[in-house]
Amino acid sequence: MASAAFPLLLQPNSIRIPAGRSHTRTDRNLKLAVSSLNYPLRRSWRFPLFSLSMSRKSYSASAIPRAYVNGLASDPNVSEPNRRIDGSETENEKVKPRNLISWGLLWTLLLKHKLRLAVCVLTLIGCTTCTLSVTIYSGQFFDILTGTRPEPLWSVLGKVGLLYALEPIFTVIFVVNMNIIWEKVMLLLRAQIFRRMLIQKAEFFDRYKVGELIGLLTSDLGSVKDIVSENISRDRGFRALSEVVGTVCILFVLSPQLAPILGILVVTVSILVAVYKRTTVPVFKAHGLAQASMSDWAAETFSAIRTVRSFGGEKRQMFMFGNKALAYQSSGIKLGTFKSINESSTRIAIYVSLLTLNCLGGRKVKAGELSVGTMASFIGYTFTLTFAVQGLVNTFGDLRGVFAAVERINSILSGTEIDEALAYGLEREIQQKEVHEENIKLFISNGSIEKTEHLNARYMSALKSARNVGSLAWSGDVCLEDVYFSYPLRPDVEILSGLNLTLKCGTVTALVGPSGAGKSTIVQLLARFYEPIKGLITVAGKDVRMFDKSEWARVVSIVNQEPVLFSVSVGENIAYGLPDDNVSKDDIIAAAKAANAHEFIISLPQGYDTLVGERGGLLSGGQRQRIAIARALLKDAPILILDEATSALDAASERLVQDSLNHLMKGRTTLVIAHRLSTVQKANQIALCSEGKITELGTHFQLLAKKGQYASLVGTQRLAFE
Ligand SMILES: Nc1ncnc2c1ncn2[C@@H]1O[C@H](COP(=O)(O)OP(=O)(O)OP(=O)(O)O)[C@@H](O)[C@H]1O
């Protein structure tokens, strides 16, 4: 199958431009940037806490296309995609869920910084050597003082001084390089996770709350990031590990008899103390949660202050806040108690170790088996070992948190819910961009995490007979043919059952029907947010699945009841109609004028540069709607869907918006959904959707004459007006 797609993988100098293409911004990017590696790996990796595996095969770069031109004439050698008509995958095609974050991936990302890693290893050895050597020289210092060592004092002090000077230098180089490496790794991970979220199927966003998804990017990924930044200090992570190993070795060299007893004692007591401390982590967390709950309540109260006032809810809000403040207080008291015990427990570990050392070592010093200096070094190493072991246990505790976070990310994002048609289109478009742009490199220079070769195989093959989707959509009808559909989260409830509807090219079709009949569902299918379970959607007779979703998105404009604006300026919101283009101010103004929006925009404080606020909240509903229409005008898509576009407006705004909609609809294949039947009477055809099918179809007068459900709906609405 993969090889069947290769006739379309053109060499850079053999790119053909399909005739009759109107969208120059696509044409100018016909040539794909050379795709670099997709994390080639040499072996599989497994870790017991969360199963991580990557195979060489799944990350092979060999099948990634080097260049691609869509819209080419069919190639008889290219086989049809091995795809069932319902869009599901056959057994052969099924892709096993793979973990998004894996050891293999981390390793590959780390290996990009080989030089820095080498510097880190060397400086780590350097600072540990300095730290541990100082203690030996401190012991020698005492031996010189007691006269057992015939060496001038300045020579030892000189060495100690040099070590004191070198240690911070090594530390700075180690910390800076570790941080740089990890920040770069995290940058790529963050970008890839964001991308992976963006290409999930629509049901993914039905299933998970926005907060959960943001949590993956912020707190979960944050704890992965913190594992390095918070474990880079002297008593944590690699430094603690190297100090434990180094100290134990030195102790054995200094006194092979004393070292095992002291070593075992210090390590055991330190581990016990550290483990005890870890068990108190939930108390710290509970305190944090209590604080968050209290501040959430305050935030909700103030953000809904008008609702609180209108219901006289101040007392309730106060009492609830009081409850939360009390919970915060009691968790704070508990936390204080645990903090004090924690504080003392480390001291207990040190005191026990020192007492043992003094008993055993003191006897040896008295017997002349050990010098005072060596005894002093032992005391120093007792402290080092205690803190290092505790630091190490803390690092392991943090690692557990990281594994849990990674597992959460993997469990949500490693399923097979990727919208492949979208993923493929995005991959292709990203690769067409100039590679020197930093923000794009994040997504391509490392290759995507997605297994793109099977997507390429499928879509390359499927696209072989597709001509330019724009010209098809401008010239052909859009048909829903025997469409069956259930929402993935409610597979038992059939919303559409064998629906047939033709949207004639360049004309207006109105879709009416009772609430819950499935009108908006048809919009979602036409926009390809979801795919039919059975049946086809075609444009000019071509199955729309032949086009990747980025291409399809360019030919469909949707204006709905509550248009969502981004919290940028008015001008930028209009320019979003062509998100990949540099839209000129003149084009933006022309679109705004056609949408009856120019007058109100220039009366805003900063005109086209005025910020619209979160979700356009600083504008009225009618103003938002006209900006959305200007955006759609700029997009200039051949298929237009108006889903209750004027229903939330008052009469004056509706007139203005309706004017601009009339302008927008001209010459486009339009589907209008409206509850107010008076607004759709002029449509070329009216389709009545009921029980998942189109039950009546005709002009307003034909349907009235039929005296069916449409006629009775019209009657009901007239009665309501009278
Ligand atoms: N994302 C979803 N997941 C599961 N079920 C859904 C989803 N969206 C809509 N539904 C269900 O699909 C059915 C059809 O909804 P749809 O919004 O298409 O109806 P409608 O005809 O547009 O209704 P209205 O005129 O009230 O807007 C409803 O029963 C609804 O509960």
The ligand as an ORCA input file, in Angstrom:
! r2SCAN-3c Opt
* xyz 0 1
  N     -22.087     16.224     20.520
  C     -23.182     15.498     20.716
  N     -23.079     14.286     21.289
  C     -24.159     13.523     21.495
  N     -25.398     13.880     21.115
  C     -25.580     15.083     20.531
  C     -24.488     15.951     20.311
  N     -24.940     17.075     19.706
  C     -26.270     16.914     19.550
  N     -26.662     15.721     20.049
  C     -28.007     15.159     20.029
  O     -28.391     15.026     18.670
  C     -29.783     15.310     18.519
  C     -29.968     16.274     17.346
  O     -29.393     17.510     17.725
  P     -29.278     18.749     16.741
  O     -28.558     19.804     17.459
  O     -28.746     18.274     15.445
  O     -30.812     19.113     16.557
  P     -31.435     20.404     15.872
  O     -32.471     19.931     14.920
  O     -30.382     21.283     15.334
  O     -32.107     21.081     17.154
  P     -32.355     22.627     17.425
  O     -33.298     23.091     16.373
  O     -32.971     22.645     18.786
  O     -31.051     23.314     17.382
  C     -30.274     15.833     19.843
  O     -31.004     14.782     20.448
  C     -29.024     16.114     20.626
  O     -29.205     15.827     21.987
*
